[in-house]
Amino acid sequence: MSRPVFEKVPLVEVNSVPRPMPNGPQKVMTEQFEQMQHTDLKLKRHIRIFRFISRILSAVLSAAMLGAMIYALQQYFTTRDQTVPGRGGHPWAPNTILWPTYMLLAISGISLVMNAITLFFYCYGVEAANRVSNSMTYLGYAVIAVHVVVWAIAMGLFKMANDGSDLWGFSCSENADAISHQVQGFLNFDNLCMVQTGTWFLTIVQTITYIVLFFTYLAIGWRIMHKRKLQRMEERIISSQVY
């Protein structure tokens, strides 16, 4: 009796079976999901680029203001005991006010350190920098809001204190012009006036930078909600797949 002959049937892997193409409402949902993914990636890229640029700009501005305030204080402390030839007395205003200079020095120094730390961690990747700057927490929003308020107050106080008794005000005053030729050997009031006036304009730019950065953080918050919506849509698509 002959043995039965069995026909060999090629094995087909389960993973090689094509899944049915979505159709109807499922197809529309898939297209919407893909479109939202594309939008999310595009927004993510733009936010990262802008945040990196704003951090660099803020660090540069803070460094420039810090240097200007150090220069102004150095000029004051090294010349306050000098006497004006033919006049006597020191070349500065009586009871010179220094707190506006110290205030801007401290704020710009703290801002420089914070931005430098964030930029340092960019060397280890964007995600590490994001964790340092707390961009995904309410603390991040609070920190940026504080920056905006502090720089706005500093900008206003630095301008309000410009009454002729502070370093900036006196450097740009008529009294300084009157003795500038007598002290030109050890003190340049014109240069001090220009540097500190430029610093005040830098505080305006710095304030605007942090305002724009704050709105960027709002965009990040919108992106987080957008990602959650993407995740919910992805779950709906997976649950509706037919194998």
Secondary structure by P-SEA (a helix, b strand, c coil): cccbbbbbbbbbbccccccccccaaaaaaaaaaaaaaaaaaaaaaaaaaaaaaaaaaaaaaaaaaaaaaaaaaaaaaaccccccccccccccccccccaaaaaaaaaaaaaaaaaaaaaaaccccaaaaaaaaccccaaaaaaaaaaaaaaaaaaaaaaaacccccaaaaaaccccccccccccccccaaaaaaaaaaaaaaaaaaaaaaaaaaaaaaaaaaaaaaaaaaaaaaaaaaaaccc
